[in-house]
């Protein structure tokens, strides 16, 4: 968090409700957390300004975007100097197919979650956008069978 903010029970309930439905109106949110709309809106604004609420997003169906194949890559890199790490991370993060990108402690060095249209598109993504990066030493692909949560 940007600023030190103490969260009380009402703040935590606001966060819980917004995490479940970030599109609800302030009037509905206020009713759910037991406030009137003006103080509820002030609390939400304070949480946004403090960096506790970092944004709002829409969950979009991968199928609607033509990206129904989801793959998690375990990636190890060969060189661990700062410049190589920064270049690798910038290159990978720039690809639209990348949904999530995490640097890990231990092995593997990275987890990358990607969504593509099909197996041919995945092979092209892997061979032309990941395996060609000079830092990459090993990639293991894990195809998603079924998304259970998230």
Contact map, one row per residue, 1 for C-alpha under 8 A:
111110000000000000000000000000000000000000000000011100000000000000000000000000000000000000000000000000000000000000000000000000000000000000000000000000
111100000000000000000000000000000000000000000000011100000000000000000000000000000000000000000000000000000000000000000000000000000000000000000000000000
111110000000000000000000000000000000000000000000011000000000000000000000000000000000000000000000000000000000000000000000000000000000000000000000000000
111111000000000000000000000000000000000000000000010000000000000000000000000000000000000000000000000000000000000000000000000000000000000000000000000000
101111100000000000000000000000000000000000000000010000000000000000000000000000000000000000000000000000000000000000000000000000000000000000000000000000
000111110000000000000000000000000000000000000000000000000000000000000000000000000000000000000000000000000000000000000000000000000000000000000000000000
000011111111000000000000000000000000000000000000000000000000000000000000000000000000000000000000000000000000000000000000000000000000000000000000000000
000001111111000000000000000000000000000000000000000000000000000000000000000000000000000000000000000000000000000000000000000000000000000000000000000000
000000111111100000000000000000000000000000000000000000000000000000000000000000000000000000000000000000000000000000000000000000000000000000000000000000
000000111111110000000000000000001000000000000000000000000000000000000000000000000000000000000000000000000000000000000000000000000000000000000000000000
000000111111111000000000000000000000000000100000000000000000000000000000000000000000000000000000000000000000000000000000000000000000000000000000000000
000000111111111100000000000000000000000000000000000000000000000000000000000000000000000000000000000000000000000000000000000000000000000000000000000000
000000001111111110000000000000001000000000000000000000000000000000000000000000000000000000000000000000000000000000000000000000000000000000000000000000
000000000111111111000000000010001000000000010000000000000000000000000000000000000000000000000000000000000000000000000000000000000000000000000000000000
000000000011111111100000000000000000000000000000000010000000000000000000000000000000000000000000000000000000000000000000000000000000000000000000000000
000000000001111111110000000000000000000000000000000000000000000000000000000000000000000000000000000000000000000000000000000000000000000000000000000000
000000000000111111111100000010010000000000000000000000000000000000000000000000000000000000000000000000000000000000000000000000000000000000000000000000
000000000000011111111111000010000000000000000000000000000000000000000000000000000000000000000000000000000000000000000000000000000000000000000000000000
000000000000001111111100000000000000000000000000000000000000000000000000000000000000000000000000000000000000000000000000000000000000000000000000000000
000000000000000111111100000000000000000000000000000000000000000000000000000000000000000000000000000000000000000000000000000000000000000000000000000000
000000000000000011111111000000000000000000000000000000000000000000000000000000000000000000000000000000000000000000000000000000000000000000000000000000
000000000000000011111111000000000000000000000000000000011000000000000000000000000000000000000000000000000000000000000000000000000000000000000000000000
000000000000000001001111100000000000000000000000000000000000000000000000000000000000000000000000000000000000000000000000000000000000000000000000000000
000000000000000001001111110110000000000000000000000000000000000000000000000000000000000000000000000000000000000000000000000000000000000000000000000000
000000000000000000000011111110000000000000000000000000000000000000000000000000000000000000000000000000000000000000000000000000000000000000000000000000
000000000000000000000001111111000000100110000000000000000000000000000000000000000000000000000000000000000000000000000000000000000000000000000000000000
000000000000000000000000111111100001100000000000000000000000000000000000000000000000000000000000000000000000000000000000000000000000000000000000000000
000000000000000000000001111111110000000000000000000000000000000000000000000000000000000000000000000000000000000000000000000000000000000000000000000000
000000000000010011000001111111111000100100000000000000000000000000000000000000000000000000000000000000000000000000000000000000000000000000000000000000
000000000000000000000000011111111111100110000000000000000000000000000000000000000000000000000000000000000000000000000000000000000000000000000000000000
000000000000000000000000001111111111100000000000000000000000000000000000000000000000000000000000000000000000000000000000000000000000000000000000000000
000000000000000010000000000111111110000000000000000000000000000000000000000000000000000000000000000000000000000000000000000000000000000000000000000000
000000000100110000000000000011111110000000000000000000000000000000000000000000000000000000000000000000000000000000000000000000000000000000000000000000
000000000000000000000000000001111111000000000000000000000000000000000000000000000000000000000000000000000000000000000000000000000000000000000000000000
000000000000000000000000000001111111101100000000000000000000000000000000000000000000000000000000000000000000000000000000000000000000000000000000000000
000000000000000000000000001001100111111100000000000000000000000000000000000000000000000000000000000000000000000000000000000000000000000000000000000000
000000000000000000000000011011100011111110000000000000000000000000000000000000000000000000000000000000000000000000000000000000000000000000000000000000
000000000000000000000000000000000001111111000000000000000000000000000000000000000000000000000000000000000000000000000000000000000000000000000000000000
000000000000000000000000000000000011111111100000000000000000000000000000000000000000000000000000000000000000000000000000000000000000000000000000000000
000000000000000000000000010011000011111111110000000000000000000000000000000000000000000000000000000000000000000000000000000000000000000000000000000000
000000000000000000000000010001000000111111111000000000000000000000000000000000000000000000000000000000000000000000000000000000000000000000000000000000
000000000000000000000000000000000000011111111100000000000000000000000000000000000000000000000000000000000000000000000000000000000000000000000000000000
000000000010000000000000000000000000001111111110000000000000000000000000000000000000000000000000000000000000000000000000000000000000000000000000000000
000000000000010000000000000000000000000111111111000000000000000000000000000000000000000000000000000000000000000000000000000000000000000000000000000000
000000000000000000000000000000000000000011111111100000000000000000000000000000000000000000000000000000000000000000000000000000000000000000000000000000
000000000000000000000000000000000000000001111111110000000000000000000000000000000000000000000000000000000000000000000000000000000000000000000000000000
000000000000000000000000000000000000000000111111111110000000000000000000000000000000000000000000000000000000000000000000000000000000000000000000000000
000000000000000000000000000000000000000000011111111111100000000000000000000000000000000000000000000000000000000000000000000000000000000000000000000000
000000000000000000000000000000000000000000001111111110000000000000000000000000000000000000000000000000000000000000000000000000000000000000000000000000
111110000000000000000000000000000000000000000111111110000000000000000000000000000000000000000000000000000000000000000000000000000000000000000000000000
111000000000000000000000000000000000000000000011111111000000000000000000000000000000000000000000000000000000000000000000000000000000000000000000000000
110000000000000000000000000000000000000000000011111111000000000000000000000000000000000000000000000000000000000000000000000000000000000000000000000000
000000000000001000000000000000000000000000000011111111100000000000000000000000000000000000000000000000000000000000000000000000000000000000000000000000
000000000000000000000000000000000000000000000001001111110000000000000000000000000000000000000000000000000000000000000000000000000000000000000000000000
000000000000000000000000000000000000000000000001000011111000000000000000000000000000000000000000000000000000000000000000000000000000000000000000000000
000000000000000000000100000000000000000000000000000001111100000000000000000000000000000000000000000000000000000000000000000000000000000000000000000000
000000000000000000000100000000000000000000000000000000111110000000000000000000000000000000000000000000000000000000000000000000000000000000000000000000
000000000000000000000000000000000000000000000000000000011111000000000000000000000000000000000000000000000000000000000000000000000000000000000000000000
000000000000000000000000000000000000000000000000000000001111100000000000000000000000000000000000000000000000000000000000000000000000000000000000000000
000000000000000000000000000000000000000000000000000000000111110110000000000000000000000000000000000000000000000000000000000000000000000000000000000000
000000000000000000000000000000000000000000000000000000000011111110000000000000000000000000000000000000000000000000000000000000000000000000000000000000
000000000000000000000000000000000000000000000000000000000001111111110000000000000000000000000000000000000000000000100000000000000000000000000000000000
000000000000000000000000000000000000000000000000000000000000111111110000000000000000000000000000000000000000000000000000000000000000000000000000000000
000000000000000000000000000000000000000000000000000000000001111111100000000000000000000000000000000000000000000000000000000000000000000000000000000000
000000000000000000000000000000000000000000000000000000000001111111110000000000000000000000000000000000000000000000000000000000000000000000000000000000
000000000000000000000000000000000000000000000000000000000000011111110000000000000000000000000000000000000000000000011000000000000000000000000000000000
000000000000000000000000000000000000000000000000000000000000011111111100000000000000000000000000000000000000000000111100000000000000000000000000000000
000000000000000000000000000000000000000000000000000000000000011011111100000000000000000000000000000000000000000000111100000000000000000000000000000000
000000000000000000000000000000000000000000000000000000000000000000111110000000000000000000000000000000000000000000111110000000000000000000000011000000
000000000000000000000000000000000000000000000000000000000000000000111111000000000000000000000000000000000000000011110000000000000000000000000011000000
000000000000000000000000000000000000000000000000000000000000000000001111100000000000000000000000000000000000000011100000000000000000000000001111000000
000000000000000000000000000000000000000000000000000000000000000000000111110000000000000000000000000000000000001111000000000000000000000000001111000000
000000000000000000000000000000000000000000000000000000000000000000000011111000000000000000000000000000000000011111000000000000000000000000111100000000
000000000000000000000000000000000000000000000000000000000000000000000001111100000000000000000000000000000001111100000000000000000000000001111100000000
000000000000000000000000000000000000000000000000000000000000000000000000111110000000000000000000000000000001111100000000000000000000000111110000000000
000000000000000000000000000000000000000000000000000000000000000000000000011111000000000000000000000000000011110000000000000000000000000111100000000000
000000000000000000000000000000000000000000000000000000000000000000000000001111110000000000000000000000000000100000000000000000000000001111000000000000
000000000000000000000000000000000000000000000000000000000000000000000000000111110000000000000000000000000000000000000000000000000000001110000000000000
000000000000000000000000000000000000000000000000000000000000000000000000000011111001100000000000000000000000000000000000000000000000001000000000000000
000000000000000000000000000000000000000000000000000000000000000000000000000011111101100000000000000000000000000000000000000000000000000000000000000000
000000000000000000000000000000000000000000000000000000000000000000000000000000111111100000000000000000000000000000000000000000000000000000000000000000
000000000000000000000000000000000000000000000000000000000000000000000000000000011111110000000000000000000000000000000000000000000000000000000000000000
000000000000000000000000000000000000000000000000000000000000000000000000000000001111111000000000000000000000000000000000000000000000000000000000000000
000000000000000000000000000000000000000000000000000000000000000000000000000000111111111100000000000000000000000000000000000000000000001000000000000000
000000000000000000000000000000000000000000000000000000000000000000000000000000111111111110000000000000000000000000000000000000000000001000000000000000
000000000000000000000000000000000000000000000000000000000000000000000000000000000111111111000000000000000000000000000000000000000000000000000000000000
000000000000000000000000000000000000000000000000000000000000000000000000000000000011111111100000000000000000000000000000000000000000000000000000000000
000000000000000000000000000000000000000000000000000000000000000000000000000000000001111111110000000000000000000000000000000000000000101000000000000000
000000000000000000000000000000000000000000000000000000000000000000000000000000000000111111111000000000000000000000000000000000000000000000000000000000
000000000000000000000000000000000000000000000000000000000000000000000000000000000000011111111100000000000000000000000000000000000000000000000000000000
000000000000000000000000000000000000000000000000000000000000000000000000000000000000001111111110000000000000000000000000000000000000000000000000000000
000000000000000000000000000000000000000000000000000000000000000000000000000000000000000111111110010000000000000000000000000000001100000000000000000000
000000000000000000000000000000000000000000000000000000000000000000000000000000000000000011111110010010000000000000000000000000000000000000000000000000
000000000000000000000000000000000000000000000000000000000000000000000000000000000000000001111111010000000000000000000000000000000000000000000000000000
000000000000000000000000000000000000000000000000000000000000000000000000000000000000000000111111110000000000000000000000000000000000000000000000000000
000000000000000000000000000000000000000000000000000000000000000000000000000000000000000000000111111000000000000000000000000000000000000000000000000000
000000000000000000000000000000000000000000000000000000000000000000000000000000000000000000000011111000000000000001110000000000000000000000000000000000
000000000000000000000000000000000000000000000000000000000000000000000000000000000000000000011111111110000000000111100000000000000000000000000000000000
000000000000000000000000000000000000000000000000000000000000000000000000000000000000000000000001111110000000000111100000000000000000000000000000000000
000000000000000000000000000000000000000000000000000000000000000000000000000000000000000000000000011111000000001111000000000000000000000000000000000000
000000000000000000000000000000000000000000000000000000000000000000000000000000000000000000001000011111100000011110000000000000000000000000000000000000
000000000000000000000000000000000000000000000000000000000000000000000000000000000000000000000000000111110000011100000000000000000000000000000000000000
000000000000000000000000000000000000000000000000000000000000000000000000000000000000000000000000000011111000111000000000000000000000000000000000000000
000000000000000000000000000000000000000000000000000000000000000000000000000000000000000000000000000001111111111000000000000000000000000000000000000000
000000000000000000000000000000000000000000000000000000000000000000000000000000000000000000000000000000111111100000000000000000000000000000000000000000
000000000000000000000000000000000000000000000000000000000000000000000000000000000000000000000000000000011111100000000000000000000000000000000000000000
000000000000000000000000000000000000000000000000000000000000000000000000000100000000000000000000000000011111110000000000000000000000000000000000000000
000000000000000000000000000000000000000000000000000000000000000000000000011100000000000000000000000000011111111000000000000000000000000000000000000000
000000000000000000000000000000000000000000000000000000000000000000000000011110000000000000000000000000111111111000000000000000000000000000000000000000
000000000000000000000000000000000000000000000000000000000000000000000000111100000000000000000000000011110011111100000000000000000000000000000000000000
000000000000000000000000000000000000000000000000000000000000000000000001111000000000000000000000000111110001111110000000000000000000000000000000000000
000000000000000000000000000000000000000000000000000000000000000000000001111000000000000000000000011111000000011111000000000000000000000000000000000000
000000000000000000000000000000000000000000000000000000000000000000000111100000000000000000000000011110000000001111100000000000000000000000000000000000
000000000000000000000000000000000000000000000000000000000000000000000111100000000000000000000000111100000000000111110000000000000000000000000000000000
000000000000000000000000000000000000000000000000000000000000010000111110000000000000000000000000111000000000000011111000000000000000000000000000000000
000000000000000000000000000000000000000000000000000000000000000001111100000000000000000000000000100000000000000001111110110000000000000000000000000000
000000000000000000000000000000000000000000000000000000000000000001111000000000000000000000000000000000000000000000111110110000000000000000000000000000
000000000000000000000000000000000000000000000000000000000000000000111000000000000000000000000000000000000000000000011111110000000000000000000000000000
000000000000000000000000000000000000000000000000000000000000000000001000000000000000000000000000000000000000000000011111111000000000000000000000000000
000000000000000000000000000000000000000000000000000000000000000000000000000000000000000000000000000000000000000000000111111100000000000000000000000000
000000000000000000000000000000000000000000000000000000000000000000000000000000000000000000000000000000000000000000011111111110000000000000000000000000
000000000000000000000000000000000000000000000000000000000000000000000000000000000000000000000000000000000000000000011111111111000000000000000000000000
000000000000000000000000000000000000000000000000000000000000000000000000000000000000000000000000000000000000000000000011111111100000000000000000000000
000000000000000000000000000000000000000000000000000000000000000000000000000000000000000000000000000000000000000000000001111111111000000000000000000000
000000000000000000000000000000000000000000000000000000000000000000000000000000000000000000000000000000000000000000000000111111111100000000000000000000
000000000000000000000000000000000000000000000000000000000000000000000000000000000000000000000000000000000000000000000000011111111110000000000000000000
000000000000000000000000000000000000000000000000000000000000000000000000000000000000000000000000000000000000000000000000001111111111000000000000000000
000000000000000000000000000000000000000000000000000000000000000000000000000000000000000000000000000000000000000000000000000111111111000000000000000000
000000000000000000000000000000000000000000000000000000000000000000000000000000000000000000010000000000000000000000000000000111111111100000000000000000
000000000000000000000000000000000000000000000000000000000000000000000000000000000000000000010000000000000000000000000000000011111111100100000000000000
000000000000000000000000000000000000000000000000000000000000000000000000000000000000000000000000000000000000000000000000000001111111110100100000000000
000000000000000000000000000000000000000000000000000000000000000000000000000000000000000000000000000000000000000000000000000000111111110100000000000000
000000000000000000000000000000000000000000000000000000000000000000000000000000000000000100000000000000000000000000000000000000001111111100000000000000
000000000000000000000000000000000000000000000000000000000000000000000000000000000000000000000000000000000000000000000000000000000011111100000000000000
000000000000000000000000000000000000000000000000000000000000000000000000000011100001100100000000000000000000000000000000000000000000111110000000000000
000000000000000000000000000000000000000000000000000000000000000000000000001111000000000000000000000000000000000000000000000000000111111111100000000000
000000000000000000000000000000000000000000000000000000000000000000000000001111000000000000000000000000000000000000000000000000000000001111100000000000
000000000000000000000000000000000000000000000000000000000000000000000000011110000000000000000000000000000000000000000000000000000000000111110000000000
000000000000000000000000000000000000000000000000000000000000000000000000111100000000000000000000000000000000000000000000000000000010000111111000000000
000000000000000000000000000000000000000000000000000000000000000000000000111000000000000000000000000000000000000000000000000000000000000001111100000000
000000000000000000000000000000000000000000000000000000000000000000000011110000000000000000000000000000000000000000000000000000000000000000111110000000
000000000000000000000000000000000000000000000000000000000000000000000011110000000000000000000000000000000000000000000000000000000000000000011111000000
000000000000000000000000000000000000000000000000000000000000000000001111000000000000000000000000000000000000000000000000000000000000000000001111100000
000000000000000000000000000000000000000000000000000000000000000000001111000000000000000000000000000000000000000000000000000000000000000000000111111000
000000000000000000000000000000000000000000000000000000000000000000000000000000000000000000000000000000000000000000000000000000000000000000000011111000
000000000000000000000000000000000000000000000000000000000000000000000000000000000000000000000000000000000000000000000000000000000000000000000001111100
000000000000000000000000000000000000000000000000000000000000000000000000000000000000000000000000000000000000000000000000000000000000000000000001111111
000000000000000000000000000000000000000000000000000000000000000000000000000000000000000000000000000000000000000000000000000000000000000000000000011111
000000000000000000000000000000000000000000000000000000000000000000000000000000000000000000000000000000000000000000000000000000000000000000000000001111
000000000000000000000000000000000000000000000000000000000000000000000000000000000000000000000000000000000000000000000000000000000000000000000000001111
